[in-house]
Amino acid sequence: MSKAGLQQGMQQGMVATPALQLFMRALQAGTTELQQMAVQAMAANPVLEELPPPAGEEAAFSAAVSGRLPLEQLAAAPTLVEHLQEQLLQSALPQAVEKAALLLVQHLDEHGYFEEPPEEIAARESIPPRVLRKALAAVQDLEPAGVGASDLRQSLQLQLRHAEEGDSLAMRLLNEAWEQLVQHRYAEAARLLDAPEIAVAGAARRIAQLNPDPGSGFSRTEHLPVQPDLEVFPTEDGWDVRLTGANVPRLALSAAYREMLAEQAHKPEVRGYLSRCFREGRELLNAFQERQQTILKVAKALVAAQNGFFYHGPSALVPLKMETIAADTGLHVSTISRAVNGKYLRCAFGVWELRALFSQALSGGQGSGAVSSAAVQERLRALVQGEDVRHPLSDAALEELLAREGIVVARRTIAKYREMLKILPASLRRRRT
C-alpha cells in the first residue's frame, strides 16, 4: 500500500487492511519489538533475509550507538508487556474489553506503571468509559500483582487486594495516612487511624514487604544503552532532524529465491507459494519504510513546535498536545501516539523520548500565559538540587519560590511532581553536616 493510501486509511478510520495493520504494528513497536517482528517474519518467510551491517566507519558508528545484536541472537526472554498480553489472550474477556486491555498494557513502563493517565489513553484511542473501566480492572487483576497502577501508592494498594488484605490496617494506612507513612510519622498516623502505634508500625512493616517495582522480574531494555531513533543538529536556518536507522532491522528480498521463482514459474504450487512470500515480504519492508517516514515527519513537527527546548533545554518546554501535532502533520492522533511511543531523539540536551516533548499547560503569571508541566518539574528539580541540605525546601517553600517566578502551582501539584521526580519529602532530605 502506498504512503498516501496508508495516511488516508488512518485519517478516515477505514477498515484496516492487512498492510495497514502491519504498518500500525510496526509504528507502535519500539526497538526490541521491531526486531522481534523481523525475527518472526524471517522464520515464517524464506524470501526475507537480513543484510550485513554497513561497511567501514558507518558500521562501527551504528554498532557503538545501538549495541544491537544480530537478529538471530535476539534474546527470547519475555518482557513484562508480553507476559501481561499472554494472560489477557488466555482470559475469557469480551472482545472489546480484551482489545482495550491489550492496548492499555502497551502504555505501561517496565516497572508496571502507566506512563500517562488511562483516561487520556482511552480518550485518544476512542475507548468508551464503560469499556475502559472493565479493561483497567482486568489489567490490574493480572500477575504480577501491582501492575496497572498510576503511582506507587496505588500499586501497593493493588498488591494488598491481591493478597486479600483489602480490609487490613495496612490498607487503611495507605488509604488514609499516606503522607504520615512516607515520612515515618507513625504516632500521627496512629491518632489519625485511631489505632495503637505499635499496630501502625507493624502495618508499615507489612507494606515494606510489598514490591515497589512489579516489573522487576522480567526482561528489560534499561540495561542496554538507549538507542536514539533520531538526531537533531543545529543549522543556520534552524534544526536538521535525521533518522539514525540504528533501530531498524536491515531486511531485503532474497535474490536466490527470486531466481527460483523465475525457474519454477511453470509449477503452479511453487509459483503460488513464492509469489505469496514475496508479496508478504514487500508488505513488511514497506511497513518498516513507512514507519521511518512517519516517525521523521512527527519528529520534525515536534522540533518545530518545541523550538525553544532545543536552544535552551527542558526549562523552555512549552505546553503541547498531540492534537496540535496531528493538525500540523495531517495524521490521526492515535498515529501520533504510536509514532512517539518508545522512540528517542538525541540533541544537545541528551537523549529524550519523543513522548516527553508533549506537556500539559499550567497557568502562569507575569503575562507568561502558560507554562508546561515539564518545565515546572525541571524548575522543581533545579530548586531542590540547589537547596541547603541542612534546611531542605518544603512543598510550601517550593510553592512560594515558584510563585515569585510567576508560576502559580498548587501545593498538592508540587507534591505530585515531586513524587514523579522521585524526590523525597523535605523531612527525609535533611542532612546533618
Secondary structure, DSSP 8 states (H G I E B T S, - for coil): --HHHHHHHHHHT----HHHHHHHHHHH--HHHHHHHHHHHHHH-TTEEE-----THHHHHHHHHH----GGG-----BHHHHHHHHHHTS---HHHHHHHHHHHTTB-TTSBBSS-HHHHHHHHT--HHHHHHHHHHHHTSSSTTTTBSSHHHHHHHHHHHTT-TTSHHHHHHHH-HHHHHTT-HHHHHHHHTS-HHHHHHHHHHHHTS-S-GGGGSB-STTS----SEEEEEETTEEEEEE--TTS--EEE-HHHHHHHHHTTT-HHHHHHHHHHHHHHHHHHHHHHHHHHHHHHHHHHHHHHTHHHHHH-GGG---B-HHHHHHHHT--HHHHHHHHTT-EEEETTEEEEGGGG-B-EEEBSTT--EEEHHHHHHHHHHHHHTS-TTS---HHHHHHHHHHTTB---HHHHHHHHHHTT---HHHH----
